[in-house]
Amino acid sequence: MRRADLTSSIRAEALKLGFFKAGIVPARSLPPFAENHFNAWLANGFHGRMEYMERQAAKRRDPR
């Protein structure tokens, strides 16, 4: 499947599921200001009972 076709299929499915908008972007590491914010968010316990956020923090900082 071509990339454009895959993108169209994903967007169509998202809209069908009730999303207002859907977009596709390349996976990149967080910029420094966002990484600092994410680290503080975790340190303050704002992730609540979502323990996976802390367990998988490296993946959240850089999904590549």
C-alpha positions as CSV (number, residue, x, y, z in Angstrom):
1,M,0.0,0.0,0.0
2,R,1.3,3.5,-0.9
3,R,2.0,5.9,2.0
4,A,-0.7,8.3,0.7
5,D,-3.3,5.5,0.6
6,L,-2.4,4.4,4.1
7,T,-2.7,7.9,5.4
8,S,-6.1,8.3,3.8
9,S,-7.2,5.0,5.3
10,I,-6.1,5.9,8.8
11,R,-7.8,9.3,8.6
12,A,-11.0,7.8,7.2
13,E,-11.1,5.2,10.0
14,A,-10.4,7.9,12.7
15,L,-13.3,10.0,11.4
16,K,-15.5,6.9,11.3
17,L,-14.7,6.3,14.9
18,G,-15.8,9.8,15.9
19,F,-12.5,11.7,15.9
20,F,-13.0,15.4,14.9
21,K,-9.5,15.5,13.2
22,A,-6.7,13.1,12.6
23,G,-3.1,13.7,11.5
24,I,0.0,11.8,10.9
25,V,3.5,13.1,11.8
26,P,6.9,11.6,11.8
27,A,8.2,10.1,15.1
28,R,10.7,12.4,16.7
29,S,12.3,12.9,20.1
30,L,10.8,15.6,22.3
31,P,12.4,19.0,22.1
32,P,14.2,20.0,25.3
33,F,11.5,22.2,26.7
34,A,8.9,19.4,26.3
35,E,11.2,16.8,27.8
36,N,11.7,19.0,30.8
37,H,7.9,19.5,31.1
38,F,7.3,15.7,30.8
39,N,10.0,14.9,33.4
40,A,8.4,17.4,35.8
41,W,5.0,16.0,35.1
42,L,6.2,12.6,36.0
43,A,8.1,13.8,39.1
44,N,5.0,15.5,40.4
45,G,3.0,12.3,40.0
46,F,0.6,13.9,37.5
47,H,0.4,10.6,35.7
48,G,-1.7,9.2,38.6
49,R,-2.2,5.5,38.3
50,M,-0.8,5.3,34.8
51,E,2.3,3.6,35.9
52,Y,3.2,2.7,32.3
53,M,4.0,6.4,31.7
54,E,6.9,6.2,34.1
55,R,7.9,2.6,33.2
56,Q,8.0,3.6,29.5
57,A,9.3,7.1,29.9
58,A,12.2,6.7,27.5
59,K,9.8,5.6,24.8
60,R,7.6,8.6,25.4
61,R,10.6,10.9,25.2
62,D,11.8,9.4,21.9
63,P,9.3,7.0,20.1
64,R,11.8,6.2,17.4
